[in-house]
Amino acid sequence: MPDTLILGGISFDGFSTPDAMGAGGKQQMVVHKLPGGNRVIDTLGPDDDNIAWSGKFYGNDAYANALALDGMRAAGQVIELTFGGQFRSVIIDTFSYKIRRLPVWVEYQISCMVYQNPSLGGLGGSIISIDSLILGDLALAVGL
């Protein structure tokens, strides 16, 4: 699994790092089905899946880490996730934990919704409005 896993400033050590983490997603599309079986497909851009994993915190800071992550979930703010040489801006969608032995052993499950994926470049970050496209076309026409 990733050598480095950091979420919102919390570093996951070799024990708390999960065995596996997934990433990826799908392409957001609108499909127009036409008479005769033809289709027109409009691609709208990438739609990243949530990044989810589970693991165990073990050590003197186990309970504190669980409480900190639960606080981040409750706050709903955009935080940084670094794993396997990748970076995402995420919001903690779900975080649950079970105290096995207070305060040194806590099992957890977490799911993070991807807010922004910088590795996609311009594909995932900006939204282009119809107004800006029309104004750009008008400026081009006036310039001609």
C-alpha positions as CSV (number, residue, x, y, z in Angstrom):
1,M,0.0,0.0,0.0
2,P,1.1,3.6,-0.2
3,D,4.3,4.5,1.6
4,T,2.8,7.8,2.7
5,L,-0.8,8.4,3.6
6,I,-1.7,11.8,5.0
7,L,-5.2,13.1,5.5
8,G,-5.8,16.6,6.8
9,G,-2.4,16.7,8.5
10,I,-2.8,13.3,10.1
11,S,0.0,10.9,9.1
12,F,-1.0,7.3,9.0
13,D,1.9,5.1,10.2
14,G,2.8,1.6,9.0
15,F,0.2,0.1,11.3
16,S,-2.7,2.4,10.5
17,T,-2.1,2.4,6.7
18,P,-4.6,0.2,4.9
19,D,-3.8,-2.9,2.9
20,A,-5.5,-1.4,-0.1
21,M,-6.9,1.9,-1.4
22,G,-8.8,2.5,-4.6
23,A,-9.0,5.5,-6.8
24,G,-10.5,6.2,-10.2
25,G,-14.0,7.0,-11.3
26,K,-16.1,7.3,-14.4
27,Q,-16.8,9.7,-17.2
28,Q,-19.9,11.7,-16.7
29,M,-22.1,11.5,-19.8
30,V,-25.5,12.4,-21.2
31,V,-26.8,10.0,-23.8
32,H,-29.4,11.1,-26.3
33,K,-31.1,8.1,-27.9
34,L,-32.3,8.9,-31.4
35,P,-34.9,7.2,-33.6
36,G,-33.4,4.2,-35.4
37,G,-31.1,3.3,-32.6
38,N,-28.5,6.0,-33.1
39,R,-27.0,7.9,-30.2
40,V,-25.5,11.2,-29.5
41,I,-23.2,11.1,-26.5
42,D,-22.1,14.3,-24.7
43,T,-19.1,13.8,-22.4
44,L,-19.1,16.1,-19.4
45,G,-15.8,15.3,-17.8
46,P,-14.4,13.0,-15.1
47,D,-16.5,12.0,-12.0
48,D,-14.1,10.6,-9.4
49,D,-15.3,7.8,-7.1
50,N,-15.0,8.3,-3.4
51,I,-11.7,7.1,-2.0
52,A,-12.5,4.7,0.9
53,W,-10.4,2.5,3.1
54,S,-10.4,1.0,6.6
55,G,-7.7,0.2,9.1
56,K,-6.5,0.4,12.7
57,F,-4.9,3.1,14.8
58,Y,-2.6,1.6,17.4
59,G,-0.5,3.7,19.8
60,N,-0.8,6.5,22.3
61,D,-2.3,8.8,19.7
62,A,-4.9,6.3,18.3
63,Y,-8.0,7.8,20.0
64,A,-6.8,11.4,19.4
65,N,-6.4,10.6,15.7
66,A,-9.9,9.1,15.5
67,L,-11.4,12.2,17.3
68,A,-9.5,14.5,15.0
69,L,-10.8,12.7,11.8
70,D,-14.3,12.7,13.2
71,G,-14.0,16.4,13.8
72,M,-12.9,17.0,10.2
73,R,-15.9,15.0,9.0
74,A,-18.2,17.1,11.1
75,A,-16.7,20.3,9.9
76,G,-17.2,19.3,6.2
77,Q,-14.2,21.3,5.0
78,V,-12.0,20.6,2.0
79,I,-8.8,18.9,3.2
80,E,-5.7,17.5,1.6
81,L,-5.2,13.7,0.9
82,T,-1.8,12.4,-0.1
83,F,-1.4,8.7,-0.9
84,G,0.7,6.6,-3.2
85,G,2.4,9.6,-4.8
86,Q,-0.9,11.2,-5.6
87,F,-2.8,14.2,-4.2
88,R,-6.5,15.1,-4.0
89,S,-8.5,17.8,-2.3
90,V,-11.3,15.9,-0.5
91,I,-14.2,16.2,2.0
92,I,-14.6,13.4,4.5
93,D,-18.0,11.9,3.5
94,T,-18.1,9.1,6.1
95,F,-16.0,8.3,9.1
96,S,-16.8,5.7,11.8
97,Y,-14.7,4.1,14.4
98,K,-14.8,1.5,17.1
99,I,-12.7,1.7,20.3
100,R,-11.1,-1.7,20.9
101,R,-8.9,-0.7,23.8
102,L,-9.0,2.9,25.0
103,P,-6.9,4.9,24.2
104,V,-4.4,2.8,22.2
105,W,-6.5,0.7,19.7
106,V,-9.1,2.1,17.4
107,E,-10.5,0.5,14.3
108,Y,-11.8,2.9,11.6
109,Q,-13.6,3.1,8.2
110,I,-13.4,6.3,6.1
111,S,-14.7,7.5,2.8
112,C,-13.6,10.8,1.2
113,M,-15.4,12.5,-1.7
114,V,-13.0,14.0,-4.2
115,Y,-13.5,17.8,-4.4
116,Q,-10.6,18.3,-6.9
117,N,-8.1,16.1,-8.6
118,P,-5.2,18.3,-9.8
119,S,-3.7,15.3,-11.8
120,L,-6.6,15.8,-14.3
121,G,-5.3,19.3,-15.1
122,G,-8.0,21.6,-16.5
123,L,-10.5,18.7,-16.8
124,G,-11.6,18.5,-13.3
125,G,-11.3,22.0,-11.9
126,S,-13.3,24.6,-13.8
127,I,-16.8,25.0,-14.8
128,I,-17.5,27.0,-18.0
129,S,-20.8,28.9,-18.2
130,I,-22.8,29.5,-21.3
131,D,-22.6,33.2,-20.7
132,S,-18.8,33.1,-20.8
133,L,-18.8,31.2,-24.0
134,I,-21.3,33.6,-25.6
135,L,-19.3,36.6,-24.5
136,G,-16.1,35.1,-25.9
137,D,-17.9,34.5,-29.3
138,L,-19.2,38.1,-29.3
139,A,-15.7,39.5,-28.5
140,L,-14.3,37.4,-31.4
141,A,-17.0,38.6,-33.8
142,V,-16.5,42.3,-32.8
143,G,-12.8,41.8,-33.4
144,L,-13.4,40.6,-36.9
